[in-house]
Amino acid sequence: MPATSQPDPSRRRRTYRLLAAAATLATTGALAAALPADAHDAHHGKPLPSRYQDVQLLSFNDLHGNLEPPSGSSGRVTELQADGTTKTIDAGGVEYLATHLREARKNNAYSITAAGGDMVGASPLISGLFHDEPTIEALNKLDLDVTSVGNHEFDEGAKELARLQYGGCHPTAGCYTDKKFKGADFPYLAANVLSEKTGKPVLAPYWVWKKKDVKIGFIGVTLEDTPGVVSAEGVKGLKFKDEVETINKYAKVLQRQGVKSIVALIHEGGLPASGAYNYNCDSSGAGAGISGPIVDIAKNISPSVDALVTGHTHAAYVCTIPDPAGNPRMVTSAASFGRLYTDTTLTYDRFTGDIARTSVKSANHVVTRTVAKAPDMTELISKWNTLAAPIGNRAIGYISADVPSTGTESPMGDLIADAQLAYGKGLDAGTDLALMNPGGVRAGLTYAAKGSEGDGVVTYAEGFTVQPFSNTVNLQDFTGAQLIQVLKEQVSGTNASAPKILQPSANLTYTLDLTKTGADRVVTDSIRLNGAAVDPAATYRVATNSFLAGGGDGFTTLGQGTNDLVGTDDLAALEQYLTANSSATSPIAPPVANRITIVR
């Protein structure tokens, strides 16, 4: 995949309309800057444009193929009220997102729609079953202008990402309809993702939006640690470079082309001090209300970049973080799953060709479900649901209540771990325990019927939404000392600042003391397997998914197991467990989630 600074204009109707040669851009900018604000056309007496032009930037991130309204907590946002209380609002669904975006664009002649990555990957059945072609089709209808890649864009590898960009039927599944998949109308930007063979970006590193004499450049990057959160096969043949160095490099490239207004699309994010989408992130000062990786990134990106659209953490925030010159700069994220969109006003100065940073305003808005559905999105969802229905509507189990996926230890995570232990024992009776990575638990199960299946029924589509990655269940041998080290890696090393707490099968218990730091947060003497202390010298058979078995999520010790045995995919293991342990008259109850004792 050759690196290009712009997508091929012959392939993309909308992109062609917005792009122009760099020399023309520079000349136009120079002419605009040379004219006074109240100048008039000498020949026709018509007033020229004013010095300042407000440009609307609509943005969202981490859609993850959620075309239908997400269920449970994944489909709600928290809103802070004037009296300090909070309320939850049902949100999300592309039928509603389309209506909100289209309404927001009205009376805004200068409007851009951008995204911060993870548009696809870890998607519900309606999109994931068809390798996310439905989501690309929906984004085209949404008039998305540009997006960065995220880590999940690499779940199926660089070749599949290129297919999503440029089109063509899936190499093994073929064409799903009578029309060839045309690919994305918008450019995917991957400035810091290089081919190991060529040393060049696998997709366009930047893109320029232009309308009349206004031009704004976009640079797109994903987190440098993408190889740590994606399967090894997905990132094979790729190198991921530092986010700051890459953005600063291409900011200079854009400036040399006469593009002074620059927005960075960064698939990396932060953690705001509040979970409310409308929390005032700057109430105690610029950068005071947010922590996490994006803070250091933002503080080191060149001041020539005017705003940062971020993602990855699925958090909602509108913050200013000081740039290297000490000036506040807008940093935004719109949660995930299409529940929010961000509306940012960029004031473009025609004299300088740059954004007047002190005039930048931004706010997150809820994608409420109280507006009319966009008919074209309803039609799209109906088309793909019809194709998915024979597979998705099949019942695989029964639950007595909601099985949430939230919390340090979640009932859904525990249920998956129990399912993998049961499956592991079926493969090898000597299997001792199971561990599930929290990032692989993409949703919970809701008791209320989503369709016509009835309350408490778990369909294959719902299970697919929970575990969409098609990982296998792997068995490996570890010493007791290694098992203890695995638990410590949850809160140390690369996971020290943002712990990744593995979800344990019911027979593994221990205490997590969050008042301590690093590996000491795992209380070694408290670790019990079937009620007995773990023997450092003994050998234990552990079931995990293939992502963890490869050392993913910073669990390097899990990549050192021996006597490997590869089983079926993880969703099949969950289905087998639900089928064996539940029925319409005897549904399974959610696990209590008390295997980890947490001290705060």
Beta strands, then each sheet from edge to edge (+ up, - down):
strand 1: 52-60
strand 2: 76-80
strand 3: 86-90
strand 4: 111-115
strand 5: 146-148
strand 6: 188-189
strand 7: 193-195
strand 8: 206-211
strand 9: 214-222
strand 10: 238-240
strand 11: 262-267
strand 12: 271-272
strand 13: 290-291
strand 14: 307-310
strand 15: 316-322
strand 16: 328-334
strand 17: 340-349
strand 18: 354-355
strand 19: 361-366
strand 20: 395-398
strand 21: 431-436
strand 22: 457-459
strand 23: 472-479
strand 24: 503-504
strand 25: 508-513
strand 26: 522-529
strand 27: 532-533
strand 28: 539-545
strand 29: 562-569
strand 30: 596-599
sheet 1: 6+ 5+ 4+ 1+ 17- 18+
sheet 2: 6+ 5+ 4+ 1+ 17- 19+
sheet 3: 2+ 3-
sheet 4: 7+ 10-
sheet 5: 8+ 9- 11- 14- 16- 15+
sheet 6: 12+ 13-
sheet 7: 20+ 22-
sheet 8: 24+ 21- 28- 23+ 29-
sheet 9: 27+ 26- 25+ 30+
end
